[in-house]
C-alpha cells in the first residue's frame, strides 16, 4: 500500500513537473528567459494574450525602464509599440481591457525600481467604473502580489499558459498568427459598420455605467506616494472619436464626464509641489493633460458607407492611431505635433472652467455638421427603440485589493535612491 501511494505521488509529481517544464520551455508570455527553439517557439505570437498583463507585469517587476506609458488598449494601439519609435527611455506598457485598479498596481510595481523616473498614464471615464476590476491573467501576473518569482511559478502551473503554449507551437508550425484587430484597408463599408455598431453599443454601455469614487481614491494614494518619492506622473485623458463622445453625452453621462475631469484635475493639483528627481517632461511632478472633448482630429468624419481605407486618426470610435499618441506625447513634451489637428491642453483648477466652455463650443459646432446630424439621427433611432442598459455585476474594491496596493507602495524605491 505504501509503495502504491509513493508511486502515485511520484507519478503526480512527475506529471506536474512535466506540465510546468513544458510551459516554461515554450514560454508563451516571454517571462521565463528560456532560449527560443527555431521552428517551434521562435515566433512569440502570444506575448500579449489576455491583454498582455503577464508580459507587461514581468517587465515592470524586473525594472530597468526610465519612463513607462500605462493605459488600456487605447494606449496599446494608440502609441508606438517599438521603443525605437518613442522618445529615449520610454516604453509602451499598455494592457488591453484594463482599469484604474490594475493601472495603479502597475505603477506601484514599476516604482519599486529606483531607475524609474516617469510614469505617463492614460485615463478616461471607463477606467473608474464598477463594471470590472481585473482580468483573468491578472491573478497569474506579478501585478497580483509584486513577486516576480511567484508569478513565474503560477504561470508555469496554469492551464491558461498551457493553452497559450499549444497555440505558440501551432503558430510556429503553421505560420499562423493571432487575429489582428486593425488593418490598412477593409472590405467596402466595414469601417462604417464599426462606427455605427460602436456608437449603438457604446450608448448602451454608458446607460449602465456607474462611477466608483473608491477607485479614484486608490489611484490618488499611488499618485501621492510616487510623486513624494520623486517619480514624475503625467496623466492624460484619452481622446475618443466624436461618435463615441456623443453617445456618452446622449446616454446622460455628459455631466459625469465633466465631473470626472474636475475630480482628476483637483487630484493632480494636490501636492504638485513635489519636485521630480529626473523629469522626462517639462512641468511639475504631477500634471494632467486633456486630449478629449470633440477636438479637430477626433471630429474627422467617419468613413463613408463604401469606404475601404482606414480612417486617418482612429481605428474605430474608441481607439486612435499610433501617430496620434506620438503627437500627444510631443505636446506633453512642449513640442509641435506632426499633425496640426492633434491638440490638447494641460488642465489646472485655474483653466478648467475655460476648458469646459471650449468643449461645449466644439460639441455644438460639430453637431451642426453633416457628420453630427448623421450621428444624431442614428442615436435618435437607438433611443426610440428604448434599449436596455448593458449591466454587469459591479466589482467593488475590498480590503484585500487595497492591501495589495499598499504592499507595493511600501516597496517603492525612496527619493534618495533615485538620485
RODO-2510 file (C-alpha; in nm, 4 decimals, decimal comma):
residues 419
     n   res          X          Y          Z
     1     x     0,0000     0,0000     0,0000
     2     x     0,2810     0,2370     0,0898
     3     x     0,4614     0,1548    -0,2350
     4     x     0,1395     0,2216    -0,4300
     5     x     0,0940     0,5573    -0,2592
     6     x     0,4567     0,6520    -0,3182
     7     x     0,4325     0,5509    -0,6849
     8     x     0,1137     0,7512    -0,7265
     9     x     0,2655     1,0578    -0,5631
    10     x     0,5778     1,0264    -0,7771
    11     x     0,3675     0,9958    -1,0921
    12     x     0,1638     1,3005    -0,9969
    13     x     0,4782     1,4994    -0,9183
    14     x     0,6407     1,3914    -1,2467
    15     x     0,3290     1,4903    -1,4416
    16     x     0,3169     1,8284    -1,2674
    17     x     0,6869     1,8869    -1,3284
    18     x     0,6475     1,7919    -1,6926
    19     x     0,3494     2,0224    -1,7298
    20     x     0,5365     2,3149    -1,5722
    21     x     0,8508     2,2360    -1,7669
    22     x     0,6624     2,2357    -2,0966
    23     x     0,5085     2,5756    -2,0193
    24     x     0,8441     2,7161    -1,9102
    25     x     1,0187     2,5842    -2,2206
    26     x     0,7654     2,7239    -2,4657
    27     x     0,7293     3,0413    -2,2539
    28     x     0,4337     3,1899    -2,4443
    29     x     0,4327     3,5114    -2,2389
    30     x     0,8061     3,5723    -2,2685
    31     x     0,8866     3,5849    -1,8974
    32     x     1,0973     3,2738    -1,8278
    33     x     1,4077     3,3644    -2,0242
    34     x     1,4294     3,0232    -2,1934
    35     x     1,6013     3,0204    -2,5349
    36     x     1,3891     3,0136    -2,8486
    37     x     1,3657     2,6903    -3,0447
    38     x     1,3792     2,7584    -3,4204
    39     x     1,0623     2,6439    -3,5893
    40     x     0,8809     2,5796    -3,2608
    41     x     0,8945     2,8831    -3,0318
    42     x     1,0983     3,1486    -3,2145
    43     x     0,7843     3,3398    -3,3162
    44     x     0,6440     3,4780    -2,9911
    45     x     0,2884     3,5157    -3,1135
    46     x     0,1126     3,5112    -2,7732
    47     x     0,3102     3,7627    -2,5652
    48     x     0,0066     3,9845    -2,5317
    49     x    -0,2553     3,7172    -2,4705
    50     x    -0,5396     3,8418    -2,2480
    51     x    -0,4231     4,1994    -2,2827
    52     x    -0,0559     4,1396    -2,2106
    53     x    -0,0764     4,1530    -1,8313
    54     x     0,1710     3,8719    -1,7687
    55     x     0,4314     4,0043    -2,0113
    56     x     0,3998     4,3705    -1,9099
    57     x     0,3912     4,2994    -1,5360
    58     x     0,7018     4,0829    -1,5621
    59     x     0,8892     4,3625    -1,7382
    60     x     0,7788     4,6164    -1,4784
    61     x     0,8829     4,3852    -1,1948
    62     x     1,2275     4,3365    -1,3496
    63     x     1,2755     4,7140    -1,3734
    64     x     1,5338     4,8989    -1,5742
    65     x     1,2995     5,1331    -1,7610
    66     x     1,3237     5,5069    -1,7078
    67     x     0,9757     5,6004    -1,8316
    68     x     0,6626     5,3946    -1,8894
    69     x     0,3382     5,4735    -2,0682
    70     x     0,0473     5,2981    -1,8989
    71     x    -0,3128     5,2631    -2,0045
    72     x    -0,5773     5,0440    -2,1600
    73     x    -0,5980     4,9200    -2,5188
    74     x    -0,6131     5,2845    -2,6197
    75     x    -0,2511     5,3088    -2,5053
    76     x    -0,1596     4,9710    -2,6561
    77     x    -0,2894     5,0708    -3,0003
    78     x    -0,2573     5,4481    -2,9717
    79     x     0,1179     5,4728    -2,9053
    80     x     0,4092     5,3173    -3,0937
    81     x     0,4846     4,9682    -2,9673
    82     x     0,8515     4,9727    -3,0719
    83     x     1,0640     5,1652    -2,8222
    84     x     1,2710     5,2942    -3,1158
    85     x     0,9674     5,4987    -3,2239
    86     x     0,9288     5,6594    -2,8788
    87     x     1,1463     5,9205    -2,7046
    88     x     1,4571     5,7761    -2,5421
    89     x     1,3785     5,5845    -2,2265
    90     x     1,0044     5,5431    -2,2887
    91     x     0,8274     5,2089    -2,3334
    92     x     0,4659     5,1311    -2,4145
    93     x     0,3398     4,9305    -2,1139
    94     x    -0,0300     4,9414    -2,2026
    95     x    -0,2584     4,6473    -2,1254
    96     x    -0,5837     4,5759    -2,3064
    97     x    -0,9106     4,5936    -2,1175
    98     x    -0,7556     4,7296    -1,8022
    99     x    -0,8892     4,9719    -1,5413
   100     x    -0,7540     5,2024    -1,2747
   101     x    -0,7183     4,9196    -1,0215
   102     x    -0,4773     4,7303    -1,2454
   103     x    -0,3084     5,0507    -1,3616
   104     x    -0,2478     5,1587    -1,0019
   105     x    -0,0942     4,8192    -0,9314
   106     x     0,1274     4,8507    -1,2392
   107     x     0,2511     5,1991    -1,1469
   108     x     0,3296     5,0936    -0,7900
   109     x     0,5054     4,7789    -0,9119
   110     x     0,7236     4,9714    -1,1585
   111     x     0,8175     5,2319    -0,8957
   112     x     0,9900     4,9642    -0,6896
   113     x     1,2883     5,0172    -0,9201
   114     x     1,4940     5,3282    -0,8444
   115     x     1,5675     5,3738    -1,2142
   116     x     1,2065     5,4660    -1,2891
   117     x     1,1789     5,8428    -1,3272
   118     x     0,8475     5,8996    -1,5065
   119     x     0,5040     5,7482    -1,5491
   120     x     0,2729     5,8673    -1,8264
   121     x    -0,0738     5,7237    -1,7740
   122     x    -0,3807     5,7330    -1,9960
   123     x    -0,7124     5,7782    -1,8175
   124     x    -1,0784     5,8025    -1,9090
   125     x    -1,4183     5,7628    -1,7505
   126     x    -1,4311     5,3909    -1,8327
   127     x    -1,1325     5,3074    -1,6108
   128     x    -1,3143     5,4298    -1,2993
   129     x    -1,6382     5,2356    -1,3424
   130     x    -1,7591     4,9476    -1,1284
   131     x    -1,8045     4,7175    -1,4279
   132     x    -1,4651     4,5491    -1,3965
   133     x    -1,1727     4,5112    -1,1624
   134     x    -0,9240     4,2648    -1,3078
   135     x    -0,8875     4,0258    -1,5998
   136     x    -0,8129     3,6562    -1,5671
   137     x    -0,4353     3,6631    -1,6090
   138     x    -0,4071     3,9395    -1,3502
   139     x    -0,4118     3,6607    -1,0918
   140     x    -0,1176     3,4903    -1,2584
   141     x     0,0919     3,8006    -1,3149
   142     x     0,3251     3,9965    -1,0899
   143     x     0,0521     4,2610    -1,0631
   144     x    -0,1169     4,0404    -0,8049
   145     x     0,1484     4,0474    -0,5319
   146     x     0,4512     4,2169    -0,6837
   147     x     0,6560     3,8971    -0,6618
   148     x     0,8041     3,8044    -0,9996
   149     x     0,9234     3,4606    -0,8870
   150     x     0,5824     3,3595    -0,7554
   151     x     0,4265     3,4940    -1,0738
   152     x     0,6505     3,2744    -1,2896
   153     x     0,5578     2,9715    -1,0790
   154     x     0,1873     3,0494    -1,1168
   155     x     0,2291     3,0943    -1,4906
   156     x     0,4193     2,7667    -1,5282
   157     x     0,1446     2,5744    -1,3476
   158     x    -0,1504     2,7415    -1,5184
   159     x    -0,3791     2,5645    -1,7683
   160     x    -0,4185     2,9044    -1,9383
   161     x    -0,0451     2,9050    -2,0054
   162     x    -0,0674     2,5524    -2,1449
   163     x    -0,3331     2,6656    -2,3907
   164     x    -0,1160     2,9587    -2,4980
   165     x     0,1855     2,7279    -2,5291
   166     x    -0,0025     2,4970    -2,7635
   167     x    -0,1099     2,7986    -2,9679
   168     x     0,2523     2,9175    -2,9947
   169     x     0,3607     2,5765    -3,1247
   170     x     0,0731     2,5711    -3,3737
   171     x     0,1528     2,9246    -3,4891
   172     x     0,5177     2,8380    -3,5455
   173     x     0,4435     2,5124    -3,7242
   174     x     0,1704     2,6512    -3,9499
   175     x     0,2856     3,0116    -3,9905
   176     x    -0,0416     3,1456    -3,8491
   177     x    -0,0771     3,4396    -3,6116
   178     x    -0,3362     3,5831    -3,3726
   179     x    -0,6110     3,7836    -3,5369
   180     x    -0,5011     4,1423    -3,5951
   181     x    -0,7862     4,3757    -3,4965
   182     x    -0,6835     4,6607    -3,7278
   183     x    -0,5849     4,6880    -4,0915
   184     x    -0,4927     4,9469    -4,3524
   185     x    -0,7747     4,8511    -4,5859
   186     x    -1,1135     4,6910    -4,5261
   187     x    -1,3974     4,5489    -4,7333
   188     x    -1,6244     4,8244    -4,8588
   189     x    -1,8402     4,9510    -4,5742
   190     x    -1,6683     4,7507    -4,2994
   191     x    -1,5188     5,0592    -4,1374
   192     x    -1,8516     5,2401    -4,1484
   193     x    -2,0205     4,9437    -3,9839
   194     x    -1,7671     4,9566    -3,6992
   195     x    -1,8585     5,3177    -3,6312
   196     x    -2,2332     5,2605    -3,6447
   197     x    -2,2311     4,9449    -3,4327
   198     x    -1,9792     5,1036    -3,1991
   199     x    -2,1982     5,4076    -3,1361
   200     x    -2,5009     5,1890    -3,0622
   201     x    -2,3095     4,9608    -2,8254
   202     x    -2,1331     5,2482    -2,6506
   203     x    -2,4660     5,4192    -2,5869
   204     x    -2,5974     5,1057    -2,4142
   205     x    -2,2731     5,0689    -2,2184
   206     x    -2,2973     5,4203    -2,0776
   207     x    -2,6625     5,3730    -1,9838
   208     x    -2,5416     5,1190    -1,7264
   209     x    -2,2198     5,2951    -1,6261
   210     x    -2,1507     5,3671    -1,2581
   211     x    -1,8560     5,5754    -1,1374
   212     x    -1,6695     5,4398    -0,8326
   213     x    -1,5094     5,7110    -0,6140
   214     x    -1,3090     5,4419    -0,4306
   215     x    -1,1137     5,3763    -0,7477
   216     x    -1,0174     5,7423    -0,7711
   217     x    -0,9149     5,7405    -0,4033
   218     x    -0,6993     5,4309    -0,4624
   219     x    -0,5308     5,5945    -0,7605
   220     x    -0,4614     5,9104    -0,5599
   221     x    -0,2875     5,7009    -0,2939
   222     x    -0,0491     5,5697    -0,5592
   223     x    -0,0101     5,9128    -0,7166
   224     x     0,0807     6,0659    -0,3788
   225     x     0,3453     5,8062    -0,2982
   226     x     0,5082     5,8024    -0,6407
   227     x     0,5454     6,1785    -0,6600
   228     x     0,6603     6,2008    -0,2971
   229     x     0,9465     5,9678    -0,3903
   230     x     1,0492     6,1746    -0,6913
   231     x     0,8645     5,9994    -0,9767
   232     x     0,7025     6,2386    -1,2223
   233     x     0,3461     6,1314    -1,3080
   234     x     0,1814     6,2828    -1,6145
   235     x    -0,1780     6,1827    -1,6667
   236     x    -0,3733     6,2397    -1,9851
   237     x    -0,7374     6,1925    -2,0730
   238     x    -0,7646     5,9731    -2,3809
   239     x    -0,9153     6,1159    -2,6977
   240     x    -1,2240     5,9408    -2,8308
   241     x    -1,3821     5,9842    -3,1701
   242     x    -1,6779     6,2220    -3,1605
   243     x    -1,9185     5,9389    -3,2421
   244     x    -1,8296     5,7784    -2,9095
   245     x    -1,8239     6,1067    -2,7221
   246     x    -2,1698     6,1994    -2,8464
   247     x    -2,3018     5,8561    -2,7440
   248     x    -2,1665     5,9280    -2,3946
   249     x    -2,3466     6,2630    -2,3785
   250     x    -2,6718     6,1286    -2,5207
   251     x    -2,6667     5,8474    -2,2621
   252     x    -2,6800     6,1146    -1,9917
   253     x    -2,3174     6,0838    -1,8858
   254     x    -2,2027     6,4283    -2,0001
   255     x    -2,2239     6,5743    -1,6506
   256     x    -2,0484     6,2675    -1,5125
   257     x    -1,7669     6,3196    -1,7606
   258     x    -1,7255     6,6866    -1,6717
   259     x    -1,7306     6,5990    -1,3009
   260     x    -1,4697     6,3314    -1,3669
   261     x    -1,2436     6,5832    -1,5422
   262     x    -1,2832     6,8202    -1,2490
   263     x    -1,2059     6,5472    -0,9932
   264     x    -0,8957     6,4380    -1,1859
   265     x    -0,7808     6,7988    -1,2165
   266     x    -0,8085     6,8509    -0,8418
   267     x    -0,6375     6,5195    -0,7734
   268     x    -0,3365     6,6065    -0,9875
   269     x    -0,3217     6,9603    -0,8499
   270     x    -0,2841     6,8402    -0,4896
   271     x     0,0769     6,8024    -0,3735
   272     x     0,2044     6,9229    -0,7109
   273     x     0,4833     7,0987    -0,5234
   274     x     0,6832     6,7749    -0,5068
   275     x     0,9979     6,8032    -0,7157
   276     x     1,0691     6,5132    -0,9557
   277     x     1,4155     6,3653    -0,9266
   278     x     1,4613     6,3434    -1,3043
   279     x     1,1656     6,4720    -1,5025
   280     x     1,1099     6,3317    -1,8528
   281     x     0,8584     6,6008    -1,9486
   282     x     0,8518     6,9731    -1,8693
   283     x     0,6326     7,0715    -1,5782
   284     x     0,5779     6,9703    -1,2173
   285     x     0,5859     6,6289    -1,0536
   286     x     0,2198     6,5654    -1,1294
   287     x     0,0270     6,7151    -1,4168
   288     x    -0,2816     6,6346    -1,6219
   289     x    -0,3435     6,6850    -1,9939
   290     x    -0,6721     6,6538    -2,1785
   291     x    -0,6978     6,5399    -2,5407
   292     x    -1,0700     6,4609    -2,5302
   293     x    -1,3723     6,6753    -2,5993
   294     x    -1,4671     6,6920    -2,9708
   295     x    -1,1227     6,8027    -3,0889
   296     x    -1,0473     6,8526    -3,4611
   297     x    -0,8562     6,5271    -3,5106
   298     x    -1,1348     6,3335    -3,3344
   299     x    -1,4058     6,5138    -3,5312
   300     x    -1,2905     6,4000    -3,8748
   301     x    -1,5988     6,2389    -4,0329
   302     x    -1,6480     5,8653    -4,0015
   303     x    -1,5620     5,6579    -4,3121
   304     x    -1,8194     5,6701    -4,5909
   305     x    -2,0564     5,3782    -4,6377
   306     x    -1,8478     5,2371    -4,9233
   307     x    -1,5026     5,3342    -4,7899
   308     x    -1,2246     5,0774    -4,7837
   309     x    -0,9350     5,2862    -4,6484
   310     x    -0,8723     5,3201    -4,2772
   311     x    -0,9700     5,6419    -4,1011
   312     x    -0,6733     5,8846    -4,0798
   313     x    -0,6767     5,9194    -3,6999
   314     x    -0,8961     5,6446    -3,5498
   315     x    -0,9267     5,2692    -3,5995
   316     x    -1,2852     5,2947    -3,4754
   317     x    -1,4584     5,5265    -3,2261
   318     x    -1,2643     5,4028    -2,9214
   319     x    -0,9073     5,3632    -3,0487
   320     x    -0,6741     5,6176    -3,2064
   321     x    -0,3708     5,5509    -3,4269
   322     x    -0,0080     5,5469    -3,3035
   323     x     0,0825     5,8699    -3,4805
   324     x    -0,1831     6,0428    -3,2683
   325     x    -0,0262     5,9076    -2,9490
   326     x     0,3169     6,0197    -3,0659
   327     x     0,1805     6,3704    -3,1301
   328     x     0,0128     6,3753    -2,7895
   329     x     0,3449     6,2868    -2,6291
   330     x     0,5069     6,5670    -2,8282
   331     x     0,2510     6,8160    -2,6941
   332     x     0,3150     6,6982    -2,3381
   333     x     0,6863     6,7499    -2,4071
   334     x     0,6226     7,1070    -2,5215
   335     x     0,6948     7,0263    -2,8864
   336     x     0,4975     7,0821    -3,2069
   337     x     0,2921     6,7787    -3,3150
   338     x     0,3386     6,6397    -3,6631
   339     x    -0,0363     6,6646    -3,7289
   340     x    -0,1600     7,0166    -3,6506
   341     x    -0,5111     6,8791    -3,5954
   342     x    -0,3926     6,6943    -3,2837
   343     x    -0,4496     6,9341    -2,9958
   344     x    -0,4592     6,9108    -2,6184
   345     x    -0,4180     7,1242    -2,3116
   346     x    -0,2928     7,0984    -1,9592
   347     x    -0,5783     7,1048    -1,7088
   348     x    -0,5450     7,3002    -1,3855
   349     x    -0,8081     7,4338    -1,1438
   350     x    -0,7497     7,7760    -1,2996
   351     x    -0,8108     7,6611    -1,6589
   352     x    -1,0886     7,4067    -1,6014
   353     x    -1,3895     7,6375    -1,6466
   354     x    -1,2482     7,7796    -1,9690
   355     x    -1,1777     7,4272    -2,0929
   356     x    -1,5336     7,3155    -2,0146
   357     x    -1,6733     7,6080    -2,2123
   358     x    -1,4463     7,5343    -2,5079
   359     x    -1,5558     7,1691    -2,5044
   360     x    -1,9222     7,2720    -2,5135
   361     x    -1,8493     7,5041    -2,8057
   362     x    -1,6687     7,2359    -3,0047
   363     x    -1,9548     6,9938    -2,9478
   364     x    -2,2149     7,2485    -3,0636
   365     x    -2,0127     7,3251    -3,3767
   366     x    -1,9739     6,9570    -3,4606
   367     x    -2,3422     6,8774    -3,4075
   368     x    -2,4206     7,1326    -3,6779
   369     x    -2,2099     6,9437    -3,9344
   370     x    -2,3397     6,6720    -4,1663
   371     x    -2,1488     6,4107    -3,9625
   372     x    -2,3062     6,5432    -3,6434
   373     x    -2,6526     6,5246    -3,7932
   374     x    -2,5861     6,1664    -3,9024
   375     x    -2,4903     6,0594    -3,5507
   376     x    -2,7830     6,2480    -3,4004
   377     x    -3,0223     6,0587    -3,6281
   378     x    -2,8519     5,7277    -3,5539
   379     x    -2,8736     5,7772    -3,1767
   380     x    -3,2294     5,9081    -3,2024
   381     x    -3,3231     5,5766    -3,3638
   382     x    -3,1421     5,3836    -3,0893
   383     x    -3,3165     5,5819    -2,8155
   384     x    -3,6560     5,5389    -2,9829
   385     x    -3,6065     5,1639    -2,9507
   386     x    -3,5839     5,2010    -2,5710
   387     x    -3,2669     4,9882    -2,5443
   388     x    -3,1739     4,8158    -2,2225
   389     x    -2,8522     4,9109    -2,0491
   390     x    -2,5519     4,6813    -2,0596
   391     x    -2,5332     4,5811    -1,6948
   392     x    -2,2552     4,3785    -1,5372
   393     x    -2,2191     4,2650    -1,1789
   394     x    -2,0399     4,5503    -1,0009
   395     x    -1,6837     4,4650    -0,8977
   396     x    -1,6122     4,6833    -0,5977
   397     x    -1,2755     4,7131    -0,4301
   398     x    -1,2277     4,5439    -0,0957
   399     x    -0,9720     4,5327     0,1843
   400     x    -0,7538     4,2773     0,0054
   401     x    -0,7416     4,4972    -0,3049
   402     x    -0,6305     4,7970    -0,1013
   403     x    -0,3773     4,5836     0,0850
   404     x    -0,2208     4,4577    -0,2380
   405     x    -0,1599     4,8172    -0,3461
   406     x    -0,0357     4,9212    -0,0026
   407     x     0,2157     4,6349    -0,0008
   408     x     0,3588     4,7534    -0,3324
   409     x     0,3722     5,1136    -0,2132
   410     x     0,5801     5,0015     0,0858
   411     x     0,8396     4,8683    -0,1592
   412     x     0,8693     5,1839    -0,3702
   413     x     1,2302     5,2966    -0,4043
   414     x     1,2850     5,6123    -0,1976
   415     x     1,3754     5,9512    -0,3418
   416     x     1,7350     5,9214    -0,2187
   417     x     1,7873     5,6015    -0,4180
   418     x     1,6646     5,7699    -0,7380
   419     x     1,9327     6,0340    -0,7053
***
